[in-house]
Amino acid sequence: MNLSARRRALAVAGIALTGLLAGAVPAATAQEDAAAPDIPIANVKQHLTDLQSIATANGGNRAHGRAGYKASIDFVKAKLDAAGYTTRLQQFTSSGATGYNLIADWPGGDANQVVMAGAHLDSVSSGPGINDNGSGSAAVLETALAVARTGYQPSKHLRFAWWGAEELGLVGSKYYVNNLPSTDRAKISGYLNFDMIGSPNPGYFVYDDDPAIEKTFKDYFTGIGVPTEIETEGDGRSDHASFKNVGIPVGGLFTGASRTKTSAQVQKWGGTATAFDRCYHSSCDTTANINDTALNRNSDAIAHAVWSLSSGTTTPPGTVFENTSDVSVPDNGAAVTSSVNVTGIPGNAPSNLAVGVDIVHTYRGDLVVDLVAPDGTVYNLKPFSSSDSADNVRTTYTVNASAEVANGTWGLRVQDRAAYDTGYISGFKLTFS
C-alpha cells in the first residue's frame, strides 16, 4: 500500500455508466445460486511462501523495476494460464524502469457487465512485501483458481488483475484505467481491491465507497460473527482510487498498516494496542508477518464477494421504475429533477426502497442529491463535500420511505452548487421490494 499517494480528481464527462445494481439481469441459474467455495488457507499461504522465495532469490524484494517483481508476475501468470484464463501483460514505464500489470479474464459471462478483483503485486525495495501486498495478491490468485476449479460460470464477466508500481503512486492501475476506452470503463460494474489483508495485529476494515459492495462484505463478516469498521487509513491510497476517480464503483478489505490499534479495537478484535503491522514497509515483512486467521477470513470474504456480485443476483427483487433520459445539470444553477411515475404499488413505500443513482459529473463535491417523494418530502441521499473530489455518482442508496404513499411521481433532484463543472443525470431507478 502506498500511503503517500493523494486522491486526484479526473474530469471525465459524457460517459454513460451503469452500476452494479442497474440494468436487466438474466435469471440466475442453479450454479449461480451456489455459495462461494471455501478458499483453502494452505493454498494461499503456499503462494506467499513462493513469493517469499522469489524475493529471497532476487535481492530480498519484489519492487518495481527489479528482477523480483518480474519473477512474481511470471509466477502468477503461469498459474492462471494453466487454469484456463486468458491473460495479458500490460507494459508501462515508471521511474525509468519497465513495469507490468497482469490482467486475467475468465471466459464467459456478459462482457457488458464486468466484475473485477485486484491487488498490487509489487513490494517496496526494503523488503519482500508479504503482507504488503503478497497477502492480497495471493488471496486474489487463489480465488481466481477456485473459479477455475469449480467451473463457475457467472452471468457477469470476471476479470482479475495484479498491479505494478503501486508503491510509486498507483502507477500501474492508473495506467490501466487511463488507457481504457470510455466504453470499456462503462462496462466495469465494480472493482474490488485487496491491499494488506493478513496484518499480524489485524483489524477488519471494509471500504465504504459503494453501498452495494460494502454491504456484501459486511453481510459476510456479520455472518461469521466478526465486527467490522470503515477503512480510513488507506482511503484513496491504493489501486481502487484509480477506478473510483473515473466513476467506477469500488470496494475492498484491509487489516491495517502503521496506525496503532486502539484499546476499543483490542476489545473488539483482540491483539495489542500497537501497530496493526509493525513490519509495514520493512525488511521483516516476511511470511512470519502474517496472521493466519485474518488471511483466512478475508480470503473467504473475497470469494463470497466475487461469487455474489458476479452471479447476477444482486439486483433487489421487486418492481422497478426507471428513467434513463438525460437531464442536464446546469453549472452553479438551479436544481433539476429526473422523475419516475410509480403506479400499481399498494400502500406505502418499503423501508428498504432502493434508489439507483447515475450522474455523470466532472466534480461530485459540488452536488446536492435528493430523493423527493410524491408528497414533497425530501430525503438527502448524500451530502457531498469538497473531500469528495472524484467525478460521477454511480451507486444505489437504501431509503426508509415507509411513511410515504408509493404511488405518484418521485424525483431525483440534483443541484450543482459551484461553477466550472459540467454534468447530467443519466439514470434514476426505484426498486420496490
TORMISE-664511 format. One record per residue (C-alpha): x, z, y. Coordinates in nm, 4 decimals, decimal comma. Each point is the difference from the previous one (the first is absolute). Example, Ala and Ser with C-alpha at 12.3 -4.5 7.8 and 13.67 -1.06 7.14 Angstrom:
2
east|up|north
1,2300|0,7800|-0,4500 $
0,1370|-0,0660|0,3440 $
***
This chain:
433
east|up|north
0,0000|0,0000|0,0000 $
0,1222|-0,0942|0,3429 $
-0,0919|0,2849|0,2358 $
0,1515|-0,1663|0,3062 $
-0,2084|-0,3184|0,0144 $
-0,2794|0,0077|0,2561 $
-0,3480|-0,1417|-0,0384 $
-0,0299|-0,3289|0,1838 $
-0,3128|-0,1760|0,1119 $
-0,0132|-0,3679|-0,0860 $
-0,2418|-0,2034|0,2098 $
-0,1800|-0,2097|-0,2580 $
-0,3279|-0,1504|0,1128 $
-0,2474|-0,2422|-0,1482 $
0,0403|0,1001|-0,3644 $
-0,3280|0,0482|-0,1819 $
0,0538|0,2737|-0,2550 $
-0,1981|0,1404|-0,2896 $
0,0530|0,3579|-0,1194 $
0,0110|0,1818|-0,3283 $
-0,3697|0,0675|0,0221 $
-0,1078|-0,3330|0,1463 $
-0,1376|-0,3149|-0,1545 $
-0,1775|-0,0846|-0,3198 $
0,1496|0,1571|-0,3101 $
-0,0349|-0,1470|-0,3484 $
-0,1787|0,2120|-0,2564 $
0,2468|0,2309|-0,1726 $
0,0848|-0,0737|-0,3596 $
0,0288|0,2679|-0,2661 $
0,3782|-0,0210|0,0298 $
-0,0132|0,0447|0,3765 $
-0,2018|0,3193|-0,0460 $
0,2693|0,1469|-0,2277 $
0,1970|0,2912|0,1411 $
0,3613|-0,0507|0,0914 $
0,2436|0,0862|-0,2787 $
0,2240|0,3042|0,0109 $
0,3400|-0,0996|0,1347 $
0,2678|0,1349|-0,2359 $
0,2276|0,2243|0,2043 $
0,2804|-0,0654|-0,2495 $
-0,0081|-0,3683|0,0889 $
0,0092|0,0692|0,3739 $
0,2930|0,2381|-0,0465 $
0,1841|-0,2587|-0,2086 $
-0,0271|-0,2445|0,2901 $
0,1511|0,2687|0,2237 $
0,2823|0,0545|-0,2475 $
0,0680|-0,3734|0,0027 $
0,0026|-0,0064|0,3826 $
0,2398|0,2950|-0,0001 $
0,2289|-0,1861|-0,2387 $
-0,0078|-0,3038|0,2278 $
0,0986|0,2133|0,2992 $
0,2763|0,1762|-0,1935 $
0,1472|-0,3342|-0,1034 $
-0,0150|-0,1355|0,3562 $
0,1606|0,2509|0,2332 $
-0,2638|0,2711|-0,0270 $
-0,2834|-0,1722|0,1874 $
-0,2544|-0,2817|-0,0056 $
0,0036|-0,0801|0,3719 $
-0,0845|-0,3274|0,1741 $
0,2805|-0,2544|-0,0248 $
0,1759|0,1930|-0,2768 $
0,0406|-0,1027|-0,3636 $
-0,2148|0,2925|-0,1110 $
-0,3039|-0,1340|0,1812 $
0,0235|-0,3489|-0,1475 $
0,0469|0,1531|-0,3455 $
-0,3121|0,2125|0,0574 $
-0,2046|-0,3056|0,0957 $
0,1252|-0,1904|-0,3047 $
-0,0862|0,2970|-0,2235 $
-0,3612|0,0205|0,1206 $
-0,0465|-0,3771|-0,0022 $
0,1152|-0,0323|-0,3615 $
-0,2589|0,2513|-0,1177 $
-0,2809|-0,1709|0,1885 $
0,1001|-0,3469|-0,1180 $
-0,0031|0,1209|-0,3594 $
-0,3465|0,1522|0,0518 $
-0,1532|-0,3282|0,1154 $
0,0036|0,0343|0,3782 $
0,0622|-0,2876|0,2376 $
0,2912|0,1287|0,2073 $
0,1909|-0,1258|0,2990 $
0,2899|0,1275|0,2044 $
-0,0422|-0,0250|0,3750 $
0,3350|-0,0133|0,1776 $
0,0699|0,1188|0,3555 $
0,2970|0,1024|0,2099 $
0,0486|0,3362|0,1700 $
0,3126|0,1600|0,1520 $
0,2010|-0,3008|-0,1109 $
-0,0892|0,0421|-0,3671 $
-0,2435|-0,1731|-0,2340 $
-0,3033|0,2023|-0,1028 $
-0,2742|-0,0582|-0,2541 $
-0,3667|0,0750|-0,0513 $
-0,1450|-0,0338|-0,3476 $
-0,3621|-0,1156|-0,0235 $
-0,1816|0,0043|-0,3345 $
-0,3464|-0,1482|-0,0561 $
-0,2127|0,0774|-0,3034 $
-0,1780|-0,3215|-0,1061 $
-0,3742|-0,0101|0,0604 $
-0,2447|0,1683|0,2316 $
-0,1542|-0,1271|0,3209 $
0,2849|-0,1406|0,2101 $
-0,2102|0,0623|0,3116 $
-0,0040|0,3753|-0,0688 $
0,3517|0,1315|-0,0606 $
0,0843|0,3641|-0,0696 $
0,3688|0,0759|0,0556 $
0,2096|0,3001|-0,1017 $
0,3594|0,0354|0,1110 $
0,3030|0,2176|0,0577 $
0,3397|-0,0426|0,1581 $
0,2797|-0,0380|-0,2516 $
0,3016|0,0539|0,2237 $
0,1803|0,3309|0,0451 $
0,2089|0,1218|0,2888 $
0,3730|-0,0588|-0,0355 $
0,0723|0,3715|-0,0461 $
-0,1672|0,0393|-0,3385 $
-0,1834|-0,1577|-0,2957 $
-0,3475|0,0538|0,1499 $
-0,1796|0,1158|-0,3116 $
-0,2819|0,1803|0,1769 $
0,0342|-0,2202|0,3109 $
-0,1106|-0,2341|-0,1291 $
0,0691|-0,0437|-0,3669 $
-0,3050|0,2189|-0,0614 $
-0,2481|-0,2338|0,1671 $
0,1729|-0,3099|-0,1358 $
0,0009|0,1294|-0,3574 $
-0,3642|0,1101|0,0082 $
-0,1159|-0,3335|0,1433 $
0,2070|-0,1807|-0,2635 $
-0,1512|0,2011|-0,2842 $
-0,3508|-0,0535|0,1386 $
0,0644|-0,3750|0,0069 $
0,1258|0,0135|-0,3584 $
-0,3113|0,1978|-0,1003 $
-0,2145|-0,2816|0,1422 $
0,1825|-0,2398|-0,2314 $
-0,0091|0,2309|-0,3043 $
-0,3747|0,0472|0,0261 $
-0,0705|-0,3642|0,0835 $
-0,1985|0,1178|0,3017 $
-0,1928|-0,2803|0,1718 $
-0,1545|0,1331|0,3213 $
-0,2345|-0,1995|0,2196 $
0,2504|0,0211|0,2881 $
0,3515|-0,1381|-0,0098 $
0,2835|0,2493|-0,0522 $
0,3349|-0,0267|0,1751 $
0,2922|0,2432|-0,0163 $
0,2994|0,0087|0,2332 $
0,3411|0,1654|0,0372 $
0,1406|-0,0100|0,3531 $
0,3540|-0,0305|0,1215 $
0,1666|0,1574|0,3054 $
-0,2782|0,2506|0,0666 $
0,2646|0,2528|0,0954 $
0,1136|-0,2313|0,2797 $
-0,3434|-0,0120|0,1632 $
-0,2567|-0,1440|-0,2443 $
0,1860|-0,3296|0,0135 $
-0,1094|-0,1466|-0,3329 $
-0,3706|0,0759|0,0248 $
-0,0105|-0,1199|0,3617 $
0,1622|-0,3236|-0,1078 $
-0,2596|-0,0467|-0,2736 $
-0,2985|0,0690|0,2263 $
0,1326|-0,2001|0,2931 $
0,0545|-0,3034|-0,2227 $
-0,3471|0,0109|-0,1543 $
-0,2387|-0,2572|0,1436 $
-0,2995|0,1639|0,1675 $
-0,2282|-0,1341|-0,2726 $
0,2072|0,1788|-0,2668 $
0,0072|0,3234|0,1985 $
-0,3788|-0,0100|0,0107 $
-0,0123|-0,0157|-0,3793 $
0,1718|0,3388|-0,0434 $
-0,2778|0,2523|-0,0558 $
0,2389|0,2925|0,0132 $
0,3639|0,1012|-0,0263 $
0,1003|0,3228|-0,1801 $
0,3404|0,1508|0,0833 $
0,1995|0,2525|-0,2023 $
0,3082|0,1497|0,1601 $
0,1420|0,3286|-0,1389 $
-0,2530|0,1210|-0,2585 $
0,2205|0,2327|-0,2064 $
0,1459|0,2419|0,2558 $
0,1531|0,3086|-0,1662 $
-0,2031|0,2456|0,2132 $
-0,3082|-0,2207|0,0208 $
-0,3077|-0,0163|0,2119 $
-0,2876|-0,2358|-0,0702 $
-0,0592|-0,2170|0,3042 $
-0,2463|-0,2902|0,0325 $
0,0090|-0,2647|0,2729 $
-0,3141|0,0086|0,2153 $
0,0158|-0,3554|0,1362 $
-0,2871|-0,1628|-0,1907 $
-0,2980|0,2176|-0,1007 $
-0,0767|-0,1881|-0,3225 $
0,3576|0,0159|-0,1284 $
0,0411|0,3598|0,1160 $
-0,3156|0,1016|-0,1871 $
0,1219|-0,1705|-0,3159 $
0,3138|0,2151|-0,0052 $
-0,1724|0,3191|0,1094 $
-0,2670|-0,0366|-0,2666 $
0,2710|-0,0332|-0,2633 $
0,1835|0,3143|0,1073 $
-0,3261|0,1927|0,0329 $
-0,0767|-0,1005|-0,3564 $
0,3215|0,1577|-0,1281 $
-0,0349|0,3091|0,2200 $
0,2893|-0,0744|0,2387 $
-0,0643|0,0526|0,3728 $
0,1361|-0,2586|0,2413 $
0,0871|-0,0242|0,3680 $
0,0181|-0,2921|0,2405 $
0,3479|-0,1551|0,0138 $
0,1609|0,0345|0,3446 $
0,3764|0,0288|-0,0499 $
0,0557|-0,3665|-0,0672 $
-0,3095|-0,1430|0,1694 $
0,0773|-0,3575|0,0984 $
0,3605|0,0334|-0,1153 $
-0,0168|-0,1666|-0,3380 $
-0,0943|-0,3499|-0,1115 $
-0,3750|0,0495|0,0343 $
0,0502|-0,0210|0,3785 $
0,0954|-0,3668|-0,0320 $
-0,3424|-0,0702|-0,1515 $
-0,2003|0,2411|0,2134 $
0,1316|-0,1543|0,3199 $
-0,1653|-0,3329|-0,0840 $
-0,3331|0,1553|-0,0943 $
0,0372|0,0228|-0,3778 $
-0,1528|0,3201|-0,1485 $
0,2706|0,2304|-0,1345 $
0,0307|0,3217|-0,1953 $
0,2497|0,1887|-0,2090 $
0,1554|0,3218|-0,1244 $
0,2962|0,2167|0,0999 $
0,1491|0,3316|-0,1165 $
0,2079|0,0937|0,3047 $
0,3490|-0,0558|0,1391 $
0,2061|0,2178|0,2349 $
-0,2801|0,2095|0,1482 $
-0,0323|0,3607|-0,1164 $
-0,2899|0,0967|-0,2241 $
-0,2095|0,2616|0,1768 $
-0,1022|0,3300|-0,1532 $
-0,3583|-0,1265|-0,0172 $
0,1189|-0,3075|-0,1884 $
0,1997|0,2204|-0,2371 $
-0,3222|0,1897|-0,0732 $
-0,1768|-0,3313|-0,0583 $
0,2579|-0,1882|-0,2059 $
0,2657|0,2476|-0,1080 $
0,3693|-0,0479|0,0675 $
0,1953|0,1592|0,2836 $
-0,0084|0,0047|0,3796 $
0,2898|-0,2447|0,0204 $
0,0268|-0,3768|0,0426 $
-0,2232|-0,2115|-0,2194 $
0,3141|-0,1952|-0,0904 $
0,3282|0,1779|0,0796 $
0,1900|-0,3111|-0,1163 $
-0,1782|-0,2402|0,2315 $
0,2418|-0,2826|0,0935 $
0,2846|0,1817|-0,1754 $
0,2333|-0,0563|-0,2930 $
-0,1924|0,2590|-0,2041 $
-0,3123|-0,2198|-0,0128 $
0,0588|-0,0621|-0,3700 $
-0,2154|0,0246|-0,3112 $
0,0398|0,3788|0,0324 $
-0,1913|-0,0209|0,3301 $
-0,3416|-0,0754|-0,1540 $
-0,2980|0,2230|-0,0698 $
-0,1475|-0,1354|-0,3228 $
-0,3483|0,1413|0,0615 $
-0,0305|-0,1650|0,3402 $
0,1393|-0,3274|-0,1314 $
-0,2448|0,0046|-0,2900 $
-0,3048|0,0810|0,2130 $
0,0822|-0,2600|0,2615 $
0,0767|-0,2696|-0,2583 $
-0,3425|0,0536|-0,1558 $
-0,1589|-0,0023|0,3471 $
0,1615|-0,3378|0,0703 $
-0,1489|-0,1468|-0,3162 $
-0,3382|0,1493|0,0829 $
0,0033|-0,1610|0,3442 $
0,1212|-0,3376|-0,1256 $
-0,2718|-0,0112|-0,2656 $
-0,2745|0,1310|0,2295 $
0,0728|-0,2181|0,2995 $
0,0571|-0,3209|-0,1943 $
-0,2951|0,0218|-0,2371 $
-0,2611|-0,1100|0,2489 $
-0,1971|0,3226|-0,0414 $
0,0952|0,1512|0,3363 $
-0,2905|-0,1483|0,1944 $
-0,2664|0,2717|0,0202 $
-0,3125|-0,0916|-0,1944 $
-0,3065|-0,0507|0,2096 $
-0,1687|-0,2347|0,2442 $
0,2312|-0,1765|0,2433 $
-0,0839|-0,1293|0,3475 $
0,2744|-0,1958|0,1716 $
0,0746|-0,1948|0,3169 $
0,3052|-0,2274|-0,0206 $
-0,0510|-0,1770|0,3330 $
0,2880|0,0402|0,2436 $
-0,0745|0,2077|0,3099 $
0,2636|-0,0240|0,2725 $
0,1250|0,3331|0,1403 $
0,0755|-0,0453|0,3725 $
0,3335|0,1286|0,1234 $
-0,0485|0,3280|0,1909 $
-0,3714|-0,0742|0,0168 $
-0,3433|0,1133|-0,1028 $
-0,0810|0,0968|-0,3562 $
-0,1348|-0,2686|-0,2330 $
-0,2025|0,0379|-0,3170 $
-0,0206|-0,1731|-0,3370 $
-0,3451|0,0709|-0,1481 $
-0,1682|0,0010|-0,3380 $
-0,3736|0,0349|-0,0603 $
-0,0753|0,2330|-0,2911 $
-0,3282|-0,0492|-0,1857 $
-0,1492|0,1127|-0,3272 $
0,1848|0,3343|-0,0219 $
-0,2510|0,2847|-0,0406 $
0,0465|0,3196|0,1939 $
0,3183|0,1077|0,1695 $
0,3546|-0,1321|-0,0277 $
0,2262|0,1703|-0,2554 $
0,2520|0,2736|0,0721 $
0,2732|-0,2359|-0,1233 $
-0,0886|-0,3122|0,1967 $
0,2962|-0,2383|-0,0392 $
0,0881|-0,1767|0,3258 $
0,2297|-0,3000|-0,0458 $
0,2006|-0,0834|0,3120 $
0,2063|-0,3159|0,0559 $
0,1422|-0,0348|0,3517 $
0,2801|-0,2377|0,0910 $
0,1794|0,1385|0,3051 $
0,3529|-0,0020|0,1375 $
0,0096|0,3747|0,0693 $
-0,2380|0,2444|-0,1646 $
0,1060|0,2884|0,2261 $
-0,2307|-0,1336|0,2742 $
-0,3136|-0,0082|-0,2137 $
-0,3070|0,2199|-0,0223 $
-0,1939|-0,0775|-0,3193 $
-0,3498|0,1425|-0,0547 $
-0,2887|-0,0390|-0,2409 $
-0,3321|-0,0084|0,1840 $
-0,3113|0,0940|-0,2004 $
-0,3405|-0,1631|0,0590 $
-0,1150|0,2944|0,2155 $
0,3138|-0,0208|0,2161 $
0,1934|0,2838|-0,1628 $
0,3721|-0,0693|0,0278 $
0,2546|0,0827|-0,2726 $
0,3622|-0,0301|0,1103 $
0,1842|-0,1605|-0,2890 $
0,3546|0,0373|0,1287 $
0,1377|0,1425|0,3257 $
0,2950|-0,2357|0,0330 $
0,2819|0,1057|0,2300 $
0,3388|-0,1210|0,1220 $
0,1552|0,1232|-0,3256 $
-0,2030|-0,2612|-0,1875 $
0,2418|-0,2708|0,1020 $
-0,0765|-0,2515|-0,2733 $
-0,2457|-0,2832|0,0376 $
-0,3325|-0,0652|-0,1753 $
-0,2534|0,2382|-0,1526 $
-0,0814|-0,0896|-0,3554 $
-0,1521|0,2770|-0,2085 $
-0,3171|0,1775|-0,1150 $
-0,1272|0,3303|0,1414 $
-0,2477|0,2374|-0,1626 $
-0,2642|0,1361|0,2381 $
-0,2570|0,2712|-0,0623 $
-0,3034|-0,1759|0,1442 $
-0,2619|0,1888|-0,2014 $
-0,1880|0,0933|0,3194 $
-0,0576|-0,3670|0,0848 $
-0,2847|-0,2228|-0,1135 $
0,1670|-0,2781|-0,1978 $
-0,2065|-0,2982|0,1136 $
0,0784|-0,1520|0,3366 $
0,2884|-0,1534|0,1924 $
0,3396|0,1655|-0,0470 $
0,2967|-0,0915|0,2143 $
0,3786|0,0102|-0,0139 $
0,0921|0,0619|0,3643 $
0,3533|-0,0690|0,1198 $
0,1585|0,0415|0,3419 $
0,3512|-0,0916|0,1139 $
0,1022|0,2642|0,2565 $
0,3176|-0,1592|0,1415 $
0,1390|-0,3352|0,1071 $
0,2305|-0,2579|-0,1595 $
-0,1559|-0,0156|-0,3478 $
-0,2214|-0,2451|-0,1840 $
-0,2295|0,0323|-0,2980 $
-0,3374|-0,0350|-0,1639 $
-0,2264|0,1620|-0,2584 $
0,0220|-0,2205|-0,3072 $
-0,2112|0,2039|-0,2399 $
-0,2460|0,2913|-0,0152 $
-0,1537|0,1188|-0,3269 $
-0,2291|0,2876|-0,1019 $
-0,0386|0,1040|-0,3630 $
-0,3004|0,2192|-0,0842 $
0,0602|0,1711|-0,3349 $
***
